[in-house]
Amino acid sequence: MANKRYNIIIEKYYPIDSKRFRYYFTHCKTVTELALKIAAKNPHLNADVEYIETASMLHDIGIFMTNAPQIGCYGKHPYICHGYLGRELLEKEGLPNIAPICERHIGTGITLEDILQHRLPLPHRDMCPQSIEEKIICYADKFFSKSAKELTTPKPVQKILKKLSPFGEEKVLRFREFIEMFGVDYIYR
């Protein structure tokens, strides 16, 4: 791996020869490539591509602290906690400007109302993407899961919408807004 700051952080928490590294790095690299492609296809948005690259590579940094053995993570927290845990970790690593993406990319964002209504084990604050860069990363992330089948092949839009629908119509609407904002045709090429 190139000696970029984000690679140093990744290697600190994800040993290169581990299963969790393979899932983490492959997923984040694929999301990063798509997020940069989205930014390139939408130059009118003036997105900060350096921010997108770093934030995309670190958006899931907290997964190792969760209990997700299928991807090599044996932490004590539920998977949904990876966002706020990643934010705390990146803040400690001296990246307070990048840290918020960790909790703002989940689903199409988690509102304070969602957290309270569903009694989610999360800090009580809004966790929705705010900047154009955060929205691009959140959108790109929805096309790839950490399952072996969908690690590098983008999911169809209808499958994404179906997976979002149990979480409320507003999540589906927000994803549709992302589609209108960023487009979708070029994603499958």
Helices and strands as residue ranges (DSSP letters): H 5-13, H 19-41, G 43-45, H 49-58, G 61-65, E 67-68, G 69-71, E 73-74, G 79-81, H 82-92, H 100-104, H 112-117, H 132-142, H 157-164, G 165-167, H 169-182, G 185-188
